[in-house]
Amino acid sequence: MTYRRWFVVGAAFAVIGALVAAFAIFYGNFSPRGYVEDRYARAASRDIAGNAVAYTSTRSPSQVAKEVTDAWQPADQYVDGSGVYLRYDDDSVVILPIAAGSVILLERMSSAYPRYHSTVGSHWGWGRGSTVRGGGPGSGK
């Protein structure tokens, strides 16, 4: 009798766990890319060369950047008068001002870094939150 009760309790927990996992898979945001895709309006006409996928918001670049960085901490961030540049492990999120708010560009780092190098220069390091050289005396030389 006690084994039967434990079996029923275990099966109930398994069903609840499966439901929670399914909900997380279908409604969760597992990356900055997913966060932007879920919260902002797609603007295919503003895509850049098939590499940067565009979204728009009626909010300013600084407001959008705060929303994105509150949800997903970037490895590096650069802000200047032209916009907000967020670097993640594999992706970049570039938020630029437009007349009616912001355009948010999602792009893989392999194409984003060359595109925005003249703006971000050495501000975007490679690796997880580190600069290109990093380390102590004599490292990276």
Secondary structure, 3 states (H helix, E strand, C coil): CHHHHHHHHHHHHHHHHHHHHHHHHHHCCCCHHHHHHHHCEECHHHCECCCEEEEEECCCHHHHHHHHHHHCCCCEEEEECCEEEEECCCEEEEEEEECCEEEEEEEEHHHHHHHHHHHHHHHCCCCCCCCCCCCCCCCCC
